[in-house]
Amino acid sequence: MKCRICDGKDLSLAIDLKDQPWGNHFLTKEEVGKEPFYPLRVVYCNSCQASQLDYTVKKEVMFANHTYLSGITRSLSNHFAEVAGEVDQAYFSSQGSKSCLDIGSNDGTQLGHYKKLGYDVLGVESSVGIAEIANQNGIKTLNAFFNLETAKKIGKKFDVMNASGVFFHLEELHSVTEAIQSYLMPQGVFVVQFLYIKSIMDNIAFDQIYHEHLLYYSLTTINKLLDKHGLILFDARLSPIHGGSIIGFVCHKGAKEKSERLQDLLRKEEEAKCNELSSYLCLAKNIETLKEKNLDFLSAAKKAGKKIYGMGAPVKGNTLLNYFGIGTETLDVLVEKNELRKGLYSPGMHIPIVLEKEIMDPPDIYYVLAWNFKKEILANNKALLDKGVEFYFPVDPKV
């Protein structure tokens, strides 16, 4: 393969999580055991330092009918409200008419917060069912994959363009980035929110590696991509959302000055050496240590006769379950809030999914796969904690 950013061919294997099913392919009973498996490997480009998957599951397979809903989690909606307010206050609060396009807009949660601030909003969402949910919620949403062709059909420039947790998904990476450059207003701001490779390394959050996440950005590597298309990161901050994400602010080259906090983050990134192959190889070793620690805990709990349920059925949880080899012999069920996953089974390990509201008798231990919402989960389950139910976090974020 060629590097997704620079087309370089000098690629080194960094992390190999073996063949795995696509993590968002939750299975019906009839599909159990019939799901395809694909290589899940991270390679490192020795030319531009970008890390990425070396195998692509086609976007039509992964995103045409996915079941992820961003509005399910209160803390994520609160985060989106914070970002919208921050962008508006900093750049557009005194402007009369203003507009926002959201790329991969999901159920419209992020756009809803911009709409409340007076923006004319438009979402572009690939999933038919979820685009329909957004439209029903009053958020105008186009069911399509966003790229240069789609942008031309929309035919309008926007003050704000947003990509929340989708910019590392992009199979058509350069087409999308070119579309942003072409349809962002001259003084517009592209808000890019992405999992930060430095945080993944710090947290050993290897479960954030899955087939939907084609790239694993640092500030350095995303700037190399933006530079190719006449864009530049001018400001950024590290947010605790998803265990450590960058909220990046992008403009046309020459439109704005680089902030001091961006330059400080870049200095810290360089000091941590997270753009070097050696740091990826270190992460690979740390993953094995984490695996041993988790399996020891679960084995001891089962030997003690404890009943263990999985909390949440996030896509990343399937990376962890499959790589650790955790199935129904350990976890009776996965407990979810998302109604779209009711009655389905996890890909690969085939653990049944039940809704949280249906659990009458809690387990002794919740093995928390949705660890990135640790604070909210602990707050929501204080009554269970008081009763002695243990919440075990396989990944414990430092951010």
C-alpha positions in Angstrom: 0.0 0.0 0.0 0.9 3.7 -0.2 0.7 6.1 2.8 -2.8 7.6 3.0 -1.3 11.1 3.5 2.0 11.3 1.5 1.8 8.3 -0.9 5.1 7.0 0.5 5.8 3.3 0.3 8.3 3.0 3.1 6.0 1.6 5.8 6.9 -0.4 8.9 4.5 -2.7 10.9 3.9 -1.1 14.3 1.0 -2.9 15.9 -0.7 -6.2 14.9 -4.0 -6.9 16.5 -4.5 -10.0 14.2 -7.6 -10.7 12.0 -10.8 -9.2 13.5 -14.4 -8.7 12.4 -15.5 -5.2 11.7 -16.4 -4.0 15.2 -19.6 -2.2 14.3 -21.2 -5.2 12.6 -23.4 -6.3 15.5 -24.9 -9.6 14.5 -28.4 -11.0 14.3 -28.8 -14.6 15.6 -28.7 -15.8 12.0 -25.4 -14.0 11.3 -23.5 -15.4 14.3 -20.4 -17.2 13.1 -20.7 -16.0 9.5 -19.1 -12.6 9.9 -16.0 -11.9 7.8 -12.6 -11.1 9.5 -10.1 -8.6 8.2 -6.5 -7.8 9.2 -6.2 -5.1 11.9 -2.7 -3.7 11.7 -1.2 -0.3 12.2 1.7 0.7 10.0 4.0 3.7 10.3 5.1 5.8 7.4 8.8 6.4 7.6 8.4 9.4 5.2 5.8 11.5 6.9 5.4 9.8 10.3 1.7 9.1 9.8 0.2 5.9 11.4 -2.6 4.1 9.7 -4.3 0.8 9.0 -2.8 -1.1 6.1 -6.2 -2.7 5.2 -9.4 -0.8 4.3 -12.9 -2.3 4.8 -14.9 -0.4 2.3 -16.8 2.6 3.5 -20.1 1.3 2.1 -19.7 -1.8 4.3 -18.9 0.2 7.5 -21.0 3.4 7.3 -24.1 2.8 5.1 -26.1 1.2 8.0 -24.1 1.7 11.2 -25.8 1.9 14.5 -23.8 4.4 16.5 -25.8 7.3 18.0 -23.9 10.3 19.3 -26.9 11.6 21.2 -27.1 8.6 23.6 -24.4 9.9 26.0 -25.1 13.1 27.9 -21.4 13.9 28.4 -20.8 13.8 24.7 -23.8 16.1 24.0 -22.5 18.5 26.7 -19.1 18.4 25.0 -20.6 19.3 21.6 -22.5 22.2 23.2 -19.2 23.4 24.7 -17.4 23.2 21.3 -20.2 25.0 19.5 -20.2 27.8 22.1 -16.5 28.1 22.0 -16.4 28.4 18.2 -19.2 30.9 18.1 -17.9 33.1 20.9 -14.4 33.2 19.4 -15.1 33.8 15.7 -18.8 34.4 14.8 -20.8 35.8 17.7 -21.2 39.3 16.2 -22.0 38.0 12.7 -25.5 38.2 11.4 -26.2 35.2 9.2 -23.9 32.3 9.8 -23.8 28.7 8.7 -22.4 25.3 9.7 -21.9 22.0 7.8 -21.2 18.9 9.8 -19.4 16.0 8.1 -20.6 12.7 9.3 -23.3 14.4 11.3 -24.8 11.3 12.9 -28.2 12.1 14.6 -27.5 15.8 14.5 -26.5 16.3 18.1 -23.6 18.6 17.3 -25.5 20.6 14.8 -28.4 21.0 17.2 -26.1 23.1 19.4 -25.1 25.3 16.5 -28.7 25.7 15.5 -29.5 27.0 19.0 -26.8 29.6 18.4 -28.5 30.9 15.3 -26.6 29.0 12.6 -28.2 27.7 9.4 -27.1 24.1 9.6 -26.7 21.1 7.3 -25.6 17.6 8.1 -24.1 15.0 5.8 -24.6 11.5 7.1 -23.9 8.2 5.4 -26.2 6.0 7.4 -29.7 6.0 5.9 -31.5 5.3 9.2 -29.5 7.7 11.3 -29.9 10.5 8.7 -33.6 9.9 8.9 -33.5 10.2 12.7 -31.7 13.6 12.4 -34.2 14.9 9.9 -37.0 13.8 12.2 -35.3 15.8 15.0 -35.4 18.9 12.8 -31.8 18.9 11.7 -31.6 19.1 7.9 -29.4 16.2 6.9 -28.3 14.9 3.5 -27.9 11.1 3.3 -24.5 10.8 1.5 -20.8 10.3 1.9 -19.1 13.7 2.1 -16.4 14.3 -0.6 -15.6 16.8 -3.3 -18.5 15.6 -5.5 -21.0 15.9 -2.7 -19.7 19.4 -1.8 -20.2 20.5 -5.4 -23.8 19.3 -5.3 -24.4 21.3 -2.1 -22.8 24.2 -3.9 -22.5 26.5 -0.9 -19.7 27.8 1.3 -19.9 27.6 5.1 -18.5 29.7 8.0 -18.0 26.6 10.1 -17.3 23.1 8.9 -17.2 20.4 11.5 -15.9 16.8 11.7 -16.4 15.2 15.1 -14.7 11.9 15.3 -14.9 11.2 11.6 -11.7 12.7 10.0 -9.7 9.6 10.8 -12.4 7.4 9.1 -11.9 8.8 5.6 -11.3 6.4 2.8 -11.5 9.4 0.4 -9.2 11.5 2.5 -7.9 13.9 -0.1 -11.2 14.4 -1.8 -12.8 15.3 1.6 -9.9 17.7 2.5 -10.1 19.4 -0.9 -13.8 19.8 -0.4 -13.3 21.5 2.9 -10.7 23.9 1.4 -13.0 24.7 -1.5 -16.2 25.3 0.5 -14.9 26.9 3.7 -15.5 30.7 3.7 -12.3 32.8 3.4 -12.4 33.6 7.2 -14.2 30.3 8.0 -13.1 27.7 10.6 -12.9 24.0 10.1 -13.3 22.3 13.5 -11.7 18.8 13.5 -12.1 16.6 16.5 -10.0 13.5 16.6 -8.6 10.8 18.8 -5.0 11.9 19.7 -2.3 9.3 19.2 -0.4 10.7 22.2 -3.4 10.0 24.5 -3.8 6.5 23.0 -0.2 5.8 23.9 -0.4 7.4 27.4 -3.6 5.4 28.2 -2.7 2.2 26.3 -6.1 2.7 24.7 -5.4 0.2 21.9 -9.1 -0.6 21.6 -9.5 2.7 19.8 -7.7 0.9 16.9 -10.4 -0.6 14.7 -11.3 -0.8 11.1 -13.3 2.5 11.0 -10.3 4.4 12.2 -8.0 4.4 9.2 -5.6 7.0 10.6 -4.2 7.8 14.0 -3.3 11.5 14.0 -0.9 13.6 15.9 -0.9 17.4 15.5 2.2 17.0 13.4 0.8 14.5 11.0 -2.6 16.1 10.5 -0.9 19.4 9.7 1.0 17.6 6.9 -2.3 16.5 5.4 -3.8 19.9 5.7 -0.8 21.6 4.2 -1.2 19.6 1.0 -4.6 21.3 0.6 -3.9 24.9 1.5 -5.2 24.6 5.0 -3.4 24.9 8.4 -4.1 24.1 12.0 -4.0 27.5 13.8 -5.2 26.5 17.3 -5.9 23.3 19.2 -6.7 22.1 22.7 -6.7 18.7 24.4 -10.1 17.5 25.6 -10.8 14.6 28.0 -13.6 13.4 25.7 -13.1 9.8 24.5 -10.1 9.5 26.8 -8.1 12.3 25.1 -9.1 14.0 21.9 -7.8 17.0 20.1 -10.2 19.8 19.2 -8.4 21.4 16.3 -9.2 24.7 14.6 -8.2 25.0 11.0 -8.2 27.9 8.5 -7.0 28.8 5.1 -3.3 29.3 5.0 -2.5 32.9 6.0 -5.9 33.6 7.4 -5.0 33.4 11.1 -2.0 33.3 13.4 -0.9 30.1 15.2 -1.9 30.2 18.9 0.5 29.8 21.8 -1.4 26.8 23.1 -1.0 25.0 19.8 2.7 25.6 19.8 2.9 24.4 23.4 1.0 21.1 22.4 3.4 20.7 19.5 6.4 21.1 21.9 5.0 18.4 24.3 4.3 16.1 21.3 8.0 16.4 20.3 9.2 15.8 23.8 7.0 12.6 24.1 8.4 11.3 20.8 5.0 10.1 19.8 5.8 10.6 16.1 8.6 8.1 16.2 8.3 4.4 15.4 9.9 3.4 18.7 6.9 4.8 20.6 4.5 2.6 18.6 6.6 -0.5 19.2 6.6 0.4 22.9 2.8 0.7 22.8 2.6 -2.8 21.2 4.5 -4.2 24.2 2.3 -2.3 26.7 -0.8 -3.8 25.1 0.5 -7.3 25.9 1.1 -6.3 29.5 -2.5 -4.9 29.7 -3.9 -8.1 28.2 -2.2 -10.2 30.9 -3.5 -7.9 33.7 -7.1 -8.0 32.4 -7.2 -11.7 31.9 -5.7 -12.4 35.3 -8.4 -10.2 36.9 -11.3 -11.8 35.0 -9.9 -15.3 35.6 -9.7 -14.7 39.4 -13.2 -13.2 39.4 -14.7 -16.2 37.7 -12.9 -18.7 40.0 -14.4 -16.8 42.9 -17.9 -17.4 41.4 -18.5 -13.8 40.4 -21.1 -12.9 37.8 -19.6 -10.5 35.2 -21.4 -8.3 32.6 -19.9 -6.1 30.0 -21.0 -2.5 30.3 -21.6 -0.9 27.0 -21.2 -2.4 23.5 -19.0 0.3 21.8 -17.1 -0.6 18.6 -13.8 -0.3 20.4 -15.0 -2.9 22.9 -15.0 -5.4 20.2 -11.3 -4.8 19.4 -10.6 -5.5 23.1 -12.8 -8.5 23.4 -11.5 -10.1 20.2 -7.8 -9.4 20.9 -8.1 -10.5 24.6 -10.2 -13.5 23.6 -13.1 -12.7 26.0 -16.4 -14.4 25.2 -19.5 -15.8 26.9 -17.4 -18.0 29.2 -16.5 -14.8 31.0 -19.1 -12.1 30.2 -22.8 -13.3 30.3 -24.0 -10.2 28.4 -23.2 -6.8 27.2 -25.4 -4.1 28.7 -26.3 -1.2 26.3 -28.5 1.9 26.2 -28.7 2.0 22.4 -32.0 0.6 21.3 -30.6 -0.1 17.9 -28.4 -2.9 19.4 -31.1 -4.7 21.4 -31.1 -8.5 20.8 -27.9 -8.4 18.7 -24.6 -10.2 19.3 -21.0 -8.8 19.4 -19.0 -9.6 16.3 -16.3 -12.2 16.8 -17.1 -13.2 20.4 -20.9 -13.5 20.0 -21.8 -12.0 23.4 -25.6 -11.2 23.5 -26.6 -7.6 24.0 -29.4 -6.5 26.4 -30.7 -3.1 27.3 -29.7 -1.5 30.5 -33.3 -0.9 31.5 -34.0 -4.6 31.2 -31.5 -5.6 33.9 -33.4 -6.5 37.1 -30.6 -8.4 38.9 -27.2 -6.7 38.6 -23.9 -8.6 38.3 -21.1 -8.7 40.9 -18.8 -6.9 38.4 -19.4 -4.6 35.4 -16.4 -4.9 33.0 -16.7 -1.4 31.5 -16.0 -1.4 27.8 -17.3 2.2 27.4 -14.4 3.3 29.7 -14.2 6.7 28.0 -17.4 7.7 29.8 -16.0 6.7 33.2 -17.1 9.8 35.1 -20.7 9.6 33.7 -21.0 5.9 34.3 -19.9 6.1 37.9 -22.2 9.1 38.6 -25.1 7.2 37.0 -24.5 4.0 39.0 -23.9 5.3 42.5 -26.8 3.1 43.8 -25.1 0.0 42.4 -21.7 1.1 43.8 -23.3 1.5 47.2 -24.6 -2.1 46.9 -21.1 -3.4 46.3 -21.2 -3.9 42.5 -17.7 -3.4 41.2 -16.9 -1.4 38.1 -13.7 -2.5 36.5 -12.2 -0.4 33.7 -9.9 -2.3 31.4 -8.5 1.0 30.2 -8.2 3.8 32.7 -7.7 7.1 31.0 -5.2 9.6 32.5 -6.9 12.6 30.9 
